[in-house]
Amino acid sequence: MGNNEHTEEKKNEKIRRRTAWKNIIGGDILAADFFRRQSKLIVLIMVLVIFYIHNRYAAQQQLIEIDRLKKELIDIKYDALTRSSELLERSRQSKIEEYIATKESDLQTSTNPPYLIKNK
């Protein structure tokens, strides 16, 4: 008779497991007294989890935007440096004299040194 009791206990345990899975999957577990009492806490935890996920996503988007702006800033700095060096090159006296000579202008380089005019 010990064998029969043992097999009967195994069958009962299998039935309980099936019933437990049916309760979980079917949603009957949510109607249990424990879940009804803790429903506010469960809702609070879910809200906090959603807030955490949203916050992390927003932080990642901001980091991506920061990286993009840093790359754009570097590109703009290089462009400004290039333009500055081009302007410096074009404004040298030798380049200006060369430009005037090629345009057949009446302008000439002064042979007199500059002097300061003072008011009396």
DSSP file (Angstrom, degrees, kcal/mol; ACC not computed):
  #  RESIDUE AA STRUCTURE BP1 BP2  ACC     N-H-->O    O-->H-N    N-H-->O    O-->H-N    TCO  KAPPA ALPHA  PHI   PSI    X-CA   Y-CA   Z-CA
    1    1 A M     >        0   0    0      0, 0.0     4,-1.8     0, 0.0     5,-0.2   0.000 360.0 360.0 360.0 -19.6    0.0    0.0    0.0
    2    2 A G  H  >  +     0   0    0      1,-0.2     4,-1.8     2,-0.2     5,-0.1   0.842 360.0  53.6 -65.1 -34.5    3.0    2.3    0.4
    3    3 A N  H  > S+     0   0    0      2,-0.2     4,-2.5     1,-0.2     5,-0.2   0.904 106.6  51.0 -67.5 -41.5    3.5    2.3   -3.4
    4    4 A N  H  > S+     0   0    0      1,-0.2     4,-2.3     2,-0.2    -2,-0.2   0.902 110.6  48.7 -63.5 -41.9   -0.1    3.3   -4.1
    5    5 A E  H  X S+     0   0    0     -4,-1.8     4,-2.1     2,-0.2    -1,-0.2   0.895 111.3  51.0 -64.3 -39.5    0.1    6.2   -1.7
    6    6 A H  H  X S+     0   0    0     -4,-1.8     4,-1.8     2,-0.2    -2,-0.2   0.917 112.6  44.2 -65.4 -44.7    3.4    7.3   -3.3
    7    7 A T  H  X S+     0   0    0     -4,-2.5     4,-2.1     1,-0.2    -1,-0.2   0.857 111.9  54.2 -69.0 -34.5    2.0    7.2   -6.9
    8    8 A E  H  X S+     0   0    0     -4,-2.3     4,-2.3    -5,-0.2    -2,-0.2   0.887 107.3  50.5 -66.3 -38.1   -1.2    9.0   -5.7
    9    9 A E  H  X S+     0   0    0     -4,-2.1     4,-2.3     2,-0.2    -2,-0.2   0.886 109.2  51.5 -65.6 -39.3    0.9   11.8   -4.2
   10   10 A K  H  X S+     0   0    0     -4,-1.8     4,-2.3     2,-0.2    -2,-0.2   0.908 110.2  48.7 -63.7 -41.9    2.8   12.1   -7.5
   11   11 A K  H  X S+     0   0    0     -4,-2.1     4,-2.4     2,-0.2    -2,-0.2   0.922 111.9  48.9 -64.0 -43.9   -0.4   12.4   -9.5
   12   12 A N  H  X S+     0   0    0     -4,-2.3     4,-2.4     1,-0.2    -1,-0.2   0.893 110.8  50.9 -62.5 -39.1   -1.8   15.0   -7.0
   13   13 A E  H  X S+     0   0    0     -4,-2.3     4,-2.4     2,-0.2    -2,-0.2   0.906 110.0  49.4 -65.9 -41.5    1.4   17.0   -7.3
   14   14 A K  H  X S+     0   0    0     -4,-2.3     4,-2.6     2,-0.2    -2,-0.2   0.905 111.2  49.8 -63.0 -41.5    1.3   16.9  -11.2
   15   15 A I  H  X S+     0   0    0     -4,-2.4     4,-2.6     2,-0.2    -2,-0.2   0.910 110.3  50.3 -64.1 -41.7   -2.3   18.1  -11.0
   16   16 A R  H  X S+     0   0    0     -4,-2.4     4,-2.6     2,-0.2    -2,-0.2   0.908 110.8  49.5 -63.1 -41.0   -1.4   20.9   -8.7
   17   17 A R  H  X S+     0   0    0     -4,-2.4     4,-2.6     2,-0.2    -2,-0.2   0.925 112.1  47.6 -63.7 -43.7    1.4   22.0  -11.0
   18   18 A R  H  X S+     0   0    0     -4,-2.6     4,-2.5     1,-0.2    -2,-0.2   0.918 113.2  48.8 -61.8 -42.7   -0.9   21.9  -14.0
   19   19 A T  H  X S+     0   0    0     -4,-2.6     4,-2.5     2,-0.2    -2,-0.2   0.894 110.1  51.7 -64.5 -39.6   -3.4   23.9  -12.0
   20   20 A A  H  X S+     0   0    0     -4,-2.6     4,-2.3     2,-0.2    -2,-0.2   0.928 111.8  45.9 -63.8 -44.8   -0.7   26.4  -11.0
   21   21 A W  H  X S+     0   0    0     -4,-2.6     4,-3.0     1,-0.2     5,-0.3   0.892 112.1  51.6 -65.1 -38.4    0.4   26.9  -14.6
   22   22 A K  H  X S+     0   0    0     -4,-2.5     4,-2.6    -5,-0.2     6,-0.4   0.904 110.6  49.3 -63.5 -39.8   -3.3   27.3  -15.7
   23   23 A N  H  X>S+     0   0    0     -4,-2.5     6,-1.9     2,-0.2     4,-0.9   0.907 114.6  44.2 -65.4 -41.6   -3.8   29.9  -13.0
   24   24 A I  H  <5S+     0   0    0     -4,-2.3     3,-0.4     2,-0.2    -2,-0.2   0.958 120.1  39.0 -68.9 -50.5   -0.7   31.8  -14.0
   25   25 A I  H  <5S+     0   0    0     -4,-3.0    -2,-0.2     1,-0.2    -3,-0.2   0.898 117.4  49.6 -68.8 -39.9   -1.3   31.7  -17.7
   26   26 A G  H  <5S-     0   0    0     -4,-2.6    -1,-0.2    -5,-0.3    -2,-0.2   0.640 111.0-118.7 -75.2 -14.4   -5.1   32.2  -17.5
   27   27 A G  T ><5S+     0   0    0     -4,-0.9     3,-1.1    -3,-0.4     4,-0.4   0.470  78.8 124.0  90.7   1.7   -4.7   35.2  -15.2
   28   28 A D  G > < +     0   0    0     -5,-0.8     3,-1.2    -6,-0.4     4,-0.3   0.780  64.0  68.4 -65.6 -24.8   -6.5   33.6  -12.3
   29   29 A I  G >  S+     0   0    0     -6,-1.9     3,-1.3     1,-0.3     6,-0.3   0.810  90.1  62.8 -64.5 -28.1   -3.5   34.2  -10.1
   30   30 A L  G <  S+     0   0    0     -3,-1.1    -1,-0.3    -7,-0.3    -2,-0.2   0.718  97.3  57.8 -70.2 -18.8   -4.2   37.9  -10.3
   31   31 A A  G <  S+     0   0    0     -3,-1.2    -1,-0.3    -4,-0.4    -2,-0.2   0.503  82.6 115.2 -86.9  -4.1   -7.5   37.4   -8.5
   32   32 A A  S <> S-     0   0    0     -3,-1.3     4,-1.9    -4,-0.3     5,-0.2  -0.252  79.8-114.3 -64.6 156.1   -5.8   35.8   -5.5
   33   33 A D  H  > S+     0   0    0      1,-0.2     4,-2.3     2,-0.2     5,-0.2   0.869 113.2  56.0 -61.3 -40.6   -6.0   37.6   -2.2
   34   34 A F  H  > S+     0   0    0      1,-0.2     4,-1.9     2,-0.2    -1,-0.2   0.930 110.0  44.5 -59.8 -47.0   -2.3   38.4   -2.1
   35   35 A F  H  4 S+     0   0    0     -6,-0.3    -1,-0.2     1,-0.2    -2,-0.2   0.842 111.1  54.0 -69.7 -33.0   -2.3   40.2   -5.4
   36   36 A R  H >< S+     0   0    0     -4,-1.9     3,-0.8     1,-0.2     4,-0.3   0.905 111.1  46.0 -66.5 -39.4   -5.5   42.1   -4.6
   37   37 A R  H 3< S+     0   0    0     -4,-2.3     3,-0.3     1,-0.2    -2,-0.2   0.855 118.9  40.9 -70.1 -33.7   -3.9   43.4   -1.4
   38   38 A Q  T 3X S+     0   0    0     -4,-1.9     4,-2.4    -5,-0.2    -1,-0.2   0.197  80.3 111.2 -99.3  15.5   -0.7   44.3   -3.1
   39   39 A S  H <> S+     0   0    0     -3,-0.8     4,-2.5     1,-0.2     5,-0.2   0.878  77.0  51.1 -61.4 -39.3   -2.2   45.7   -6.3
   40   40 A K  H  > S+     0   0    0     -3,-0.3     4,-2.4    -4,-0.3    -1,-0.2   0.908 111.2  48.3 -65.1 -40.8   -1.2   49.3   -5.5
   41   41 A L  H  > S+     0   0    0      2,-0.2     4,-2.5     1,-0.2    -2,-0.2   0.901 111.4  50.1 -64.8 -41.2    2.4   48.3   -4.9
   42   42 A I  H  X S+     0   0    0     -4,-2.4     4,-2.3     2,-0.2    -2,-0.2   0.916 111.3  48.4 -63.7 -43.4    2.5   46.3   -8.1
   43   43 A V  H  X S+     0   0    0     -4,-2.5     4,-2.4     2,-0.2    -2,-0.2   0.912 111.4  50.8 -63.4 -42.1    1.1   49.2  -10.1
   44   44 A L  H  X S+     0   0    0     -4,-2.4     4,-2.5     1,-0.2    -2,-0.2   0.916 110.2  49.3 -61.2 -44.2    3.7   51.5   -8.5
   45   45 A I  H  X S+     0   0    0     -4,-2.5     4,-2.3     1,-0.2    -1,-0.2   0.913 110.9  50.0 -62.5 -42.3    6.5   49.1   -9.4
   46   46 A M  H  X S+     0   0    0     -4,-2.3     4,-2.4     2,-0.2    -2,-0.2   0.910 110.6  49.6 -63.4 -42.1    5.3   49.0  -13.0
   47   47 A V  H  X S+     0   0    0     -4,-2.4     4,-2.6     1,-0.2    -2,-0.2   0.920 111.5  49.0 -63.2 -42.9    5.2   52.8  -13.2
   48   48 A L  H  X S+     0   0    0     -4,-2.5     4,-2.5     2,-0.2    -2,-0.2   0.883 110.3  51.0 -64.2 -38.4    8.7   53.0  -11.8
   49   49 A V  H  X S+     0   0    0     -4,-2.3     4,-2.4     2,-0.2    -2,-0.2   0.926 111.7  47.1 -64.2 -44.4   10.0   50.4  -14.3
   50   50 A I  H  X S+     0   0    0     -4,-2.4     4,-2.5     1,-0.2    -2,-0.2   0.913 112.7  49.7 -63.7 -42.3    8.4   52.3  -17.2
   51   51 A F  H  X S+     0   0    0     -4,-2.6     4,-2.6     2,-0.2    -2,-0.2   0.906 110.5  50.5 -62.0 -41.9    9.8   55.6  -15.9
   52   52 A Y  H  X S+     0   0    0     -4,-2.5     4,-2.3     2,-0.2    -2,-0.2   0.918 111.3  47.6 -62.5 -45.0   13.3   54.0  -15.6
   53   53 A I  H  X S+     0   0    0     -4,-2.4     4,-2.3     2,-0.2    -2,-0.2   0.923 113.8  47.5 -63.0 -44.3   13.2   52.6  -19.1
   54   54 A H  H  X S+     0   0    0     -4,-2.5     4,-2.6     1,-0.2    -2,-0.2   0.915 111.5  50.8 -63.4 -43.1   12.0   56.0  -20.5
   55   55 A N  H  X S+     0   0    0     -4,-2.6     4,-2.2     1,-0.2    -1,-0.2   0.907 111.0  47.8 -62.6 -42.9   14.7   57.8  -18.6
   56   56 A R  H  X S+     0   0    0     -4,-2.3     4,-2.3     2,-0.2    -1,-0.2   0.913 111.9  49.9 -65.3 -42.3   17.5   55.5  -19.9
   57   57 A Y  H  X S+     0   0    0     -4,-2.3     4,-2.2     1,-0.2    -2,-0.2   0.919 111.0  49.2 -62.0 -43.8   16.2   55.9  -23.4
   58   58 A A  H  X S+     0   0    0     -4,-2.6     4,-2.1     1,-0.2    -1,-0.2   0.896 110.2  51.1 -63.8 -40.2   16.2   59.7  -23.2
   59   59 A A  H  X S+     0   0    0     -4,-2.2     4,-2.1     2,-0.2    -1,-0.2   0.901 109.7  49.9 -64.7 -40.4   19.7   59.7  -21.7
   60   60 A Q  H  X S+     0   0    0     -4,-2.3     4,-2.1     2,-0.2    -2,-0.2   0.899 109.8  51.0 -64.5 -39.9   21.0   57.5  -24.6
   61   61 A Q  H  X S+     0   0    0     -4,-2.2     4,-2.2     1,-0.2    -2,-0.2   0.892 109.6  50.4 -64.6 -38.9   19.3   59.9  -27.1
   62   62 A Q  H  X S+     0   0    0     -4,-2.1     4,-2.5     2,-0.2    -1,-0.2   0.889 108.9  51.3 -66.1 -38.8   21.0   62.9  -25.5
   63   63 A L  H  X S+     0   0    0     -4,-2.1     4,-2.3     2,-0.2    -2,-0.2   0.899 109.8  49.9 -64.5 -40.1   24.4   61.2  -25.6
   64   64 A I  H  X S+     0   0    0     -4,-2.1     4,-2.2     2,-0.2    -2,-0.2   0.916 111.8  48.4 -62.8 -42.9   23.9   60.4  -29.3
   65   65 A E  H  X S+     0   0    0     -4,-2.2     4,-2.5     2,-0.2    -2,-0.2   0.892 110.0  52.0 -64.9 -40.1   23.0   64.1  -29.9
   66   66 A I  H  X S+     0   0    0     -4,-2.5     4,-2.3     2,-0.2    -2,-0.2   0.920 110.1  48.6 -62.3 -44.6   26.0   65.3  -27.9
   67   67 A D  H  X S+     0   0    0     -4,-2.3     4,-2.1     2,-0.2    -2,-0.2   0.913 111.5  49.8 -62.3 -42.3   28.3   63.1  -30.0
   68   68 A R  H  X S+     0   0    0     -4,-2.2     4,-2.2     1,-0.2    -2,-0.2   0.916 112.0  47.7 -62.4 -43.4   26.8   64.4  -33.2
   69   69 A L  H  X S+     0   0    0     -4,-2.5     4,-2.5     2,-0.2    -1,-0.2   0.853 109.0  54.0 -68.2 -34.8   27.1   68.0  -32.1
   70   70 A K  H  X S+     0   0    0     -4,-2.3     4,-2.2     2,-0.2    -1,-0.2   0.920 110.0  47.1 -64.2 -42.8   30.8   67.5  -31.1
   71   71 A K  H  X S+     0   0    0     -4,-2.1     4,-2.2     1,-0.2    -2,-0.2   0.910 112.7  49.5 -63.8 -41.7   31.6   66.1  -34.5
   72   72 A E  H  X S+     0   0    0     -4,-2.2     4,-2.4     1,-0.2    -2,-0.2   0.897 109.5  52.1 -64.3 -40.0   29.8   69.0  -36.2
   73   73 A L  H  X S+     0   0    0     -4,-2.5     4,-2.5     2,-0.2    -2,-0.2   0.906 108.6  50.1 -63.0 -42.6   31.7   71.5  -34.0
   74   74 A I  H  X S+     0   0    0     -4,-2.2     4,-2.3     2,-0.2    -1,-0.2   0.920 110.8  49.9 -62.3 -43.2   35.0   70.0  -34.9
   75   75 A D  H  X S+     0   0    0     -4,-2.2     4,-2.2     1,-0.2    -2,-0.2   0.912 111.5  48.3 -61.2 -42.5   34.1   70.2  -38.6
   76   76 A I  H  X S+     0   0    0     -4,-2.4     4,-2.6     2,-0.2    -1,-0.2   0.890 109.8  52.3 -66.9 -39.0   33.1   73.9  -38.2
   77   77 A K  H  X S+     0   0    0     -4,-2.5     4,-2.3     2,-0.2    -2,-0.2   0.920 110.3  47.9 -62.6 -43.5   36.3   74.7  -36.4
   78   78 A Y  H  X S+     0   0    0     -4,-2.3     4,-2.3     2,-0.2    -2,-0.2   0.899 111.9  50.4 -63.5 -39.8   38.4   73.1  -39.2
   79   79 A D  H  X S+     0   0    0     -4,-2.2     4,-2.5     2,-0.2    -2,-0.2   0.918 111.1  48.3 -63.8 -43.8   36.3   75.1  -41.7
   80   80 A A  H  X S+     0   0    0     -4,-2.6     4,-2.4     1,-0.2    -2,-0.2   0.887 111.1  50.6 -64.6 -38.9   36.9   78.3  -39.8
   81   81 A L  H  X S+     0   0    0     -4,-2.3     4,-2.2     2,-0.2    -1,-0.2   0.903 110.5  49.6 -65.0 -41.3   40.6   77.7  -39.6
   82   82 A T  H  X S+     0   0    0     -4,-2.3     4,-2.2     2,-0.2    -2,-0.2   0.933 112.6  46.6 -62.7 -46.6   40.8   77.0  -43.3
   83   83 A R  H  X S+     0   0    0     -4,-2.5     4,-2.5     1,-0.2    -2,-0.2   0.892 111.2  52.6 -64.3 -39.5   38.9   80.2  -44.2
   84   84 A S  H  X S+     0   0    0     -4,-2.4     4,-2.4     1,-0.2    -1,-0.2   0.913 110.4  46.8 -62.9 -43.0   41.1   82.2  -41.7
   85   85 A S  H  X S+     0   0    0     -4,-2.2     4,-2.2     2,-0.2    -1,-0.2   0.875 111.6  51.7 -68.8 -35.5   44.3   80.9  -43.3
   86   86 A E  H  X S+     0   0    0     -4,-2.2     4,-2.4     2,-0.2    -2,-0.2   0.920 110.9  48.1 -64.3 -42.6   42.9   81.6  -46.8
   87   87 A L  H  X S+     0   0    0     -4,-2.5     4,-1.8     2,-0.2    -2,-0.2   0.916 111.3  50.2 -63.7 -43.0   42.1   85.2  -45.8
   88   88 A L  H  < S+     0   0    0     -4,-2.4     4,-0.3     1,-0.2    -1,-0.2   0.904 111.6  48.9 -61.4 -41.2   45.5   85.7  -44.3
   89   89 A E  H >< S+     0   0    0     -4,-2.2     3,-0.9     1,-0.2     6,-0.2   0.911 112.8  46.7 -65.0 -43.2   47.1   84.4  -47.5
   90   90 A R  H 3< S+     0   0    0     -4,-2.4    -1,-0.2     1,-0.2    -2,-0.2   0.760 108.9  55.3 -72.4 -24.7   45.1   86.7  -49.7
   91   91 A S  T 3< S+     0   0    0     -4,-1.8    -1,-0.2    -5,-0.2    -2,-0.2   0.403  78.5 117.4 -92.9   4.2   45.7   89.8  -47.6
   92   92 A R  S <> S-     0   0    0     -3,-0.9     4,-2.2    -4,-0.3     3,-0.2  -0.408  74.5-120.6 -68.3 149.0   49.5   89.6  -47.7
   93   93 A Q  H  > S+     0   0    0      1,-0.2     4,-2.7     2,-0.2     5,-0.2   0.890 111.2  53.7 -60.4 -41.3   51.1   92.6  -49.3
   94   94 A S  H  > S+     0   0    0      1,-0.2     4,-2.1     2,-0.2    -1,-0.2   0.886 109.9  47.8 -63.3 -38.3   52.8   90.4  -52.0
   95   95 A K  H  > S+     0   0    0     -6,-0.2     4,-2.5    -3,-0.2    -1,-0.2   0.892 111.9  49.7 -69.5 -39.3   49.5   88.8  -53.0
   96   96 A I  H  X S+     0   0    0     -4,-2.2     4,-2.5     2,-0.2    -2,-0.2   0.922 111.6  48.4 -65.7 -43.0   47.7   92.2  -53.2
   97   97 A E  H  X S+     0   0    0     -4,-2.7     4,-2.2     1,-0.2    -2,-0.2   0.908 112.0  49.5 -62.7 -41.2   50.5   93.7  -55.3
   98   98 A E  H  X S+     0   0    0     -4,-2.1     4,-1.7    -5,-0.2    -2,-0.2   0.902 111.1  49.6 -63.7 -41.4   50.4   90.6  -57.6
   99   99 A Y  H  X S+     0   0    0     -4,-2.5     4,-1.1     1,-0.2    -2,-0.2   0.915 111.5  48.3 -64.4 -43.8   46.6   91.0  -57.9
  100  100 A I  H  <>S+     0   0    0     -4,-2.5     5,-1.4     1,-0.2     3,-0.3   0.889 109.7  53.1 -64.7 -38.9   46.8   94.7  -58.7
  101  101 A A  H ><5S+     0   0    0     -4,-2.2     3,-0.7     1,-0.2    -1,-0.2   0.862 108.8  49.2 -65.6 -35.8   49.5   94.0  -61.4
  102  102 A T  H 3<5S+     0   0    0     -4,-1.7    -1,-0.2     1,-0.2    -2,-0.2   0.730 108.5  53.4 -77.0 -20.6   47.4   91.4  -63.1
  103  103 A K  T 3<5S-     0   0    0     -4,-1.1    -1,-0.2    -3,-0.3    -2,-0.2   0.377 106.2-125.0 -94.6   3.7   44.3   93.7  -63.2
  104  104 A E  T < 5 +     0   0    0     -3,-0.7     2,-0.2    -4,-0.3    -3,-0.2   0.940  49.7 167.5  51.8  55.6   46.2   96.6  -64.9
  105  105 A S      < -     0   0    0     -5,-1.4    -1,-0.2     2,-0.1    -2,-0.0  -0.597  46.7-128.1 -96.0 159.0   45.3   99.1  -62.2
  106  106 A D  S    S+     0   0    0     -2,-0.2    -1,-0.1     2,-0.0     2,-0.1   0.539  75.8 111.9 -80.7  -8.2   46.8  102.6  -61.7
  107  107 A L        -     0   0    0     -7,-0.1     2,-0.3     1,-0.0    -2,-0.1  -0.386  45.7-178.3 -69.4 143.7   47.4  101.8  -58.0
  108  108 A Q        -     0   0    0     -2,-0.1     2,-0.3    -7,-0.0    -2,-0.0  -0.945  33.8 -95.4-138.5 160.0   51.1  101.4  -57.0
  109  109 A T        -     0   0    0     -2,-0.3     2,-0.1     1,-0.1     0, 0.0  -0.592  48.2-111.3 -75.9 135.2   52.9  100.6  -53.8
  110  110 A S        -     0   0    0     -2,-0.3    -1,-0.1     1,-0.1     0, 0.0  -0.403  20.8-163.1 -69.0 140.2   54.0  103.7  -51.9
  111  111 A T  S    S+     0   0    0     -2,-0.1    -1,-0.1     2,-0.1    -2,-0.0   0.609  70.4  82.4 -96.1 -15.7   57.7  104.4  -51.8
  112  112 A N  S    S-     0   0    0      1,-0.1     3,-0.1     3,-0.0    -2,-0.1  -0.679  86.1-117.1 -87.2 140.5   57.3  106.9  -48.8
  113  113 A P        -     0   0    0      0, 0.0    -2,-0.1     0, 0.0    -1,-0.1  -0.416  38.4 -95.9 -72.1 155.0   57.1  105.4  -45.3
  114  114 A P        -     0   0    0      0, 0.0     2,-0.3     0, 0.0     0, 0.0  -0.354  43.4-164.6 -67.5 151.0   53.9  106.1  -43.4
  115  115 A Y        -     0   0    0     -3,-0.1     2,-0.4    -2,-0.0    -3,-0.0  -0.959  18.5-114.1-138.4 158.5   53.8  109.0  -41.0
  116  116 A L        -     0   0    0     -2,-0.3     2,-0.5     2,-0.0     0, 0.0  -0.761  19.4-146.1 -97.0 132.5   51.6  110.1  -38.2
  117  117 A I        -     0   0    0     -2,-0.4     2,-0.4     2,-0.0    -2,-0.0  -0.868  16.4-161.3 -99.1 126.3   49.5  113.3  -38.4
  118  118 A K        -     0   0    0     -2,-0.5     2,-0.3     2,-0.0    -2,-0.0  -0.862  13.1-132.0-108.6 141.0   49.1  115.1  -35.1
  119  119 A N              0   0    0     -2,-0.4    -2,-0.0     1,-0.1     0, 0.0  -0.720 360.0 360.0 -87.3 139.7   46.4  117.7  -34.4
  120  120 A K              0   0    0     -2,-0.3    -1,-0.1     0, 0.0    -2,-0.0   0.429 360.0 360.0 -97.3 360.0   47.5  120.9  -32.8
